[in-house]
């Protein structure tokens, strides 16, 4: 291993300890029997917001997940009607999120 490779390995370990996202396990993250279409992490990397095409949103907290159990801590239906979700954007501090539908009328 070269000196440069060793530096990259240390940097990777530092990032892993700074952003403790579960990497050792797999989670089947579905909500409302629909596949997840959009997702966004908060700035700390510990919370995730997901959205389905029909506008069902789920907020997930990695620290609260137990092995084999993966459910959102909070849920909401942000968009009703014909418009499908295009993108979910979370505030870096995790306080709010923006749901962007295909008809370009975002909702906070």
Residue pairs with C-beta under 8 A, 6 or more apart in sequence:
1 9
16 23
18 45
19 44
19 45
19 46
20 45
20 46
20 62
20 63
21 41
21 45
21 46
21 62
22 62
22 65
25 67
27 65
27 70
28 70
29 36
29 50
29 58
29 60
29 70
30 36
31 50
31 52
31 56
31 58
31 72
31 75
32 52
32 54
32 56
34 52
34 53
34 54
34 56
35 52
35 53
36 50
36 51
36 52
37 51
37 52
37 53
37 84
37 85
38 50
38 51
38 85
38 86
38 87
38 88
39 48
39 49
39 50
39 51
39 88
40 48
40 49
40 88
40 89
40 90
40 97
41 47
41 48
41 90
42 48
42 49
42 90
42 91
42 92
42 93
42 94
43 92
43 93
43 94
44 94
45 62
46 61
46 62
46 63
47 59
47 60
47 61
47 62
47 90
47 94
48 59
48 60
48 62
48 90
49 57
49 58
49 59
49 60
49 88
49 90
49 97
50 57
50 58
50 60
50 72
50 88
51 57
51 58
51 78
51 85
51 88
51 99
52 85
53 84
53 85
54 79
54 84
54 85
55 77
55 78
55 79
55 80
55 83
55 84
55 85
55 99
55 101
56 75
56 76
56 77
56 78
57 75
57 76
57 77
57 78
57 88
57 97
57 99
58 72
58 74
58 75
59 72
59 73
59 74
59 75
60 70
60 72
60 73
61 73
64 73
78 99
78 107
79 85
79 99
79 101
79 107
83 101
83 102
83 103
83 105
84 101
84 102
85 99
85 100
85 101
85 102
86 100
86 101
86 102
87 99
87 100
88 97
88 98
88 99
88 100
89 97
89 98
89 100
90 96
90 97
90 98
91 97
96 108
97 108
98 106
98 107
98 108
99 106
99 107
99 108
100 106
101 107
